Each structure stands twice: as C-alpha cells, then as structure tokens.
C-alpha cells in the first residue's frame, strides 16, 4: 500500500526489435493503468523481470491482453497460423502469476490474462474461434450482449444482460480448477469467471476500453468493475497488515 492505495502490478506487452533481435521493446495500452489509477490504485508496470520481487512488492496483479497463449501450457500444439504466442512474455508471466497465486493475492484477468489464468489452473482454450466454432469475436467496433450469472460481481454491478466489446479470436473452452463461469455471450462463449475460493476474477472482453474517455453509451461504464477490484485488493492488503 502507498498512502492508503494498493499497488497493482500491471503486465506489459513486448515485441522484438526487427532491426536488432537482441533488443526487446516493451509496450502496452495506457488504458489498463489508467483504469486502475482512476479506481484508486497505483499501477506498477512490469519490465518482464523480477517476478518474485513484484509479487512481494505489489498488493494485486492485473494480467492484461496481448498475444495468444502458448498452446503447450494446456498440452496442445498450434492449430493453425493464426496462433501467434509470445514465448518471452509467457516465460515471464507464468512465474509472475504463480508467485501471486502462491501468496493468494487478488488477480484481475483480461483477455490474454483471462486465458492465461485458465491455462495455469488446468483449463484449455479454443485456439481459433472462427475455425473451431464458426464465431467471429474479433471486431473492436461491435458491441454484443453478455449474460451474467446471478450473484456474480458483474450481475451485481450491471445486471443480467449488458453489452461489451469483442476483440479476441481465442476463448476459454474448459474452465480451470476452481473457476466458476459467471457470464457468457449469446453464442455461449465464456466471457467472465470468478474463482470459488481465491480473490481472482476476469473477463474475456476489455472493460478497460469501456471506461474513462473511451466509454460510449453502447455499454455500461465499467469503472465500477475496476473500483471493485481495487477495493478488494486494498482490503486484502490491510488484512495482511501492509
């Protein structure tokens, strides 16, 4: 905690420099840390280094979106050439996530992060929803209905039915151990889950793009979702005596 605000570790994307393979460029959408900060948290971006130290320093973890999940994490091989993982990011995020899991600290999972957590808890994925299901969910301009389960965080905040964005071509197929599905799309794609015993929740859609200056009235403003996570993390940190 810093001045009463929880520190939230926010994972970053990376890419290799095309002109020099020895160089790694870190980048990510500002929308993730902006949503955390607006909700009362202090975002701490990663540098793909020091996962144990980050898990010890920070009160919670935000697993952000990005490249596809490596199929080997759930015992599969790449289905086709649409599957584009980032091995360097994976090599960092897997031990980072496990370090937070070992400490039972709050974790918010979005898109890639939603899929990564599922894989680490023993679930698997549809690698390409178009090929495997015939569904196109990769269009940042659409807003589609989502149906939340009664009693879930999303249900309490936004009701039974609401609209979200959709920018993914992979999706959770079999939920990992302890994960309870809390929302689905019209087609049945898993759009949200919560862990039964750990402070873990997440969405396949991108709530950070549906709040602040990016919000429009086609969907709810998802600022309350981030406030819920930040407040959950603050309570957990206080209970730990931080």
C-alpha positions in Angstrom: 0.0 0.0 0.0 1.2 3.6 -0.7 -0.6 6.4 1.1 -3.6 4.1 1.6 -3.7 3.0 -2.1 -3.0 -0.6 -3.2 -0.1 -1.2 -5.6 -1.3 -3.1 -8.7 1.2 -4.9 -10.8 0.2 -4.4 -14.5 1.7 -6.7 -17.1 3.1 -5.2 -20.3 3.3 -6.4 -23.8 6.6 -6.8 -25.6 8.0 -7.2 -29.1 11.4 -7.9 -30.5 13.1 -5.2 -32.4 13.0 -6.1 -36.1 16.4 -4.4 -36.7 18.2 -6.0 -33.8 17.0 -9.3 -32.3 18.9 -8.6 -29.1 16.6 -5.8 -28.3 13.2 -6.2 -26.6 10.7 -3.3 -26.8 8.1 -3.1 -24.0 4.7 -1.5 -24.8 1.1 -1.6 -23.7 -2.2 0.3 -23.9 -2.3 3.1 -21.4 -6.0 2.1 -20.8 -5.0 -0.6 -18.3 -3.0 1.5 -15.8 -5.4 4.5 -16.4 -8.4 2.4 -15.3 -6.5 1.2 -12.2 -5.4 4.7 -11.3 -8.9 6.1 -11.8 -10.3 3.4 -9.5 -7.9 4.4 -6.7 -5.0 2.1 -7.2 -1.3 2.7 -8.0 -0.4 0.9 -11.3 3.1 -0.6 -11.4 4.1 -1.8 -14.9 6.3 -4.8 -15.3 9.6 -5.0 -17.2 9.5 -8.7 -17.8 11.9 -9.0 -14.8 11.8 -9.8 -11.1 8.6 -11.7 -10.8 9.1 -12.8 -7.2 10.0 -9.2 -6.2 7.0 -7.8 -8.0 4.7 -10.3 -6.2 6.2 -9.4 -2.9 6.0 -5.6 -3.5 2.6 -5.3 -5.1 -0.8 -5.9 -3.5 -2.5 -7.2 -6.6 -2.0 -8.2 -10.2 -3.6 -7.2 -13.4 -3.0 -9.7 -16.2 -3.5 -7.7 -19.4 -4.3 -8.5 -23.0 -1.9 -9.2 -25.8 -0.5 -12.1 -27.9 -2.0 -15.6 -27.9 -1.4 -18.1 -25.2 1.3 -20.7 -25.9 -0.7 -24.0 -26.6 1.9 -26.1 -24.7 0.6 -24.5 -21.5 -2.5 -26.7 -21.9 -0.9 -29.7 -23.6 -1.7 -28.7 -27.2 0.1 -27.7 -30.4 -0.7 -24.7 -32.5 -3.9 -25.3 -34.5 -3.0 -23.0 -37.5 -1.0 -20.0 -38.4 -3.5 -17.6 -36.7 -2.0 -18.7 -33.4 0.7 -16.2 -32.5 2.1 -16.6 -29.0 4.9 -14.5 -27.4 7.3 -17.0 -25.8 9.4 -14.3 -24.0 6.3 -12.8 -22.4 5.0 -16.2 -21.4 8.3 -17.1 -19.8 7.9 -14.1 -17.5 4.1 -14.1 -16.9 3.8 -17.7 -15.9 6.1 -17.5 -12.9 4.8 -14.0 -12.1 1.2 -15.3 -12.0 2.2 -18.3 -9.9 4.1 -16.1 -7.5 0.9 -14.1 -6.9 -1.1 -17.3 -6.7 1.2 -18.7 -4.1 0.6 -15.6 -2.0 -3.2 -15.7 -2.7 -3.2 -12.0 -3.6 -6.0 -10.6 -5.8 -5.7 -11.0 -9.5 -7.8 -9.4 -12.3 -7.5 -11.1 -15.7 -8.4 -9.5 -19.0 -8.4 -11.2 -22.5 -5.0 -12.8 -22.8 -4.7 -12.7 -19.0 -8.1 -14.4 -18.7 -6.9 -17.2 -21.0 -3.5 -17.5 -19.2 -5.0 -17.9 -15.8 -7.4 -20.5 -17.2 -4.5 -22.5 -18.6 -2.4 -22.3 -15.5 -5.3 -23.7 -13.4 -5.6 -26.7 -15.7 -8.2 -25.5 -18.3 -7.8 -25.2 -22.1 -8.7 -22.9 -24.9 -10.3 -22.7 -28.3 -7.3 -21.6 -30.3 -9.2 -20.0 -33.2 -13.0 -19.5 -32.6 -13.6 -18.9 -36.3 -12.1 -22.3 -37.3 -13.3 -24.3 -34.3 -16.7 -22.6 -33.6 -17.6 -20.5 -36.6 -17.9 -17.4 -34.5 -16.2 -14.1 -35.2 -15.5 -12.2 -32.0 -12.6 -10.2 -33.4 -14.1 -6.8 -34.2 -13.3 -3.9 -31.9 -16.2 -1.8 -33.3 -19.0 -4.2 -32.3 -20.9 -4.4 -29.0 -22.6 -7.7 -28.3 -24.8 -9.0 -25.5 -23.4 -10.7 -22.4 -25.5 -12.6 -19.9 -24.2 -12.6 -16.3 -24.9 -15.3 -13.7 -27.0 -14.2 -10.7 -24.8 -13.5 -7.6 -21.7 -12.7 -9.7 -19.8 -9.4 -9.5 -20.9 -8.5 -13.0 -24.5 -9.3 -12.1 -24.4 -7.1 -9.0 -22.8 -4.2 -10.9 -24.5 -4.3 -14.3 -27.5 -6.7 -14.1 -28.4 -9.8 -16.0 -27.8 -8.6 -19.6 -25.5 -5.8 -20.9 -23.3 -5.2 -23.9 -19.5 -5.4 -24.2 -16.8 -5.1 -26.8 -15.2 -8.1 -28.5 -11.6 -8.3 -29.7 -10.4 -11.9 -29.4 -10.1 -15.0 -31.6 -9.2 -17.4 -28.8 -11.5 -18.3 -25.9 -11.8 -20.4 -22.8 -13.1 -23.9 -23.6 -12.8 -25.9 -20.4 -12.6 -23.8 -17.2 -9.6 -24.4 -14.9 -9.9 -25.8 -11.4 -11.9 -23.5 -9.1 -13.1 -21.2 -11.8 -16.8 -20.5 -11.9 -18.2 -19.2 -15.2 -20.1 -16.0 -14.4 -21.0 -14.7 -17.9 -21.4 -15.9 -21.5 -22.1 -14.4 -24.9 -25.2 -15.2 -26.9 -23.1 -17.9 -28.7 -22.1 -19.4 -25.4 -18.5 -18.2 -25.3 -17.3 -17.8 -21.7 -16.9 -14.0 -21.1 -16.2 -13.9 -17.3 -15.3 -16.1 -14.4 -14.6 -15.8 -10.7 -12.6 -18.2 -8.5 -14.5 -20.1 -5.9 -12.1 -19.5 -3.1 -9.3 -17.2 -4.2 -9.6 -13.4 -5.0 -9.4 -14.0 -8.8 -11.9 -12.6 -11.4 -11.7 -11.8 -15.0 -13.3 -11.1 -18.4 -12.7 -12.1 -21.9 -13.8 -8.7 -23.1 -11.9 -5.5 -22.5 -13.6 -3.4 -19.7 -10.6 -1.0 -19.6 -11.7 0.2 -23.0 -15.2 0.8 -21.8 -14.5 3.4 -19.1 -13.0 6.8 -18.9 -12.6 8.8 -22.1 -13.1 5.7 -24.3 -16.5 4.9 -22.9 -19.6 5.4 -25.1 -23.2 4.7 -24.3 -23.5 1.4 -26.1 -22.2 -0.3 -23.0 -22.1 0.3 -19.3 -19.3 2.4 -17.9 -17.1 -0.3 -16.4 -15.4 2.0 -13.9 -17.2 0.3 -11.0 -15.6 -3.0 -12.0 -12.2 -1.6 -11.5 -13.2 0.1 -8.3 -14.4 -3.3 -7.1 -11.0 -4.9 -7.8 -9.0 -2.0 -6.3 -11.2 -2.0 -3.1 -10.9 -5.8 -2.9 -7.1 -5.5 -3.1 -7.0 -2.7 -0.5 -9.0 -4.8 1.9 -6.7 -7.8 1.3 -3.6 -5.7 1.8 -5.0 -4.3 5.1 -5.8 -7.7 6.3 -2.1 -8.7 5.7 -1.1 -5.7 7.7 0.5 -3.8 4.8 
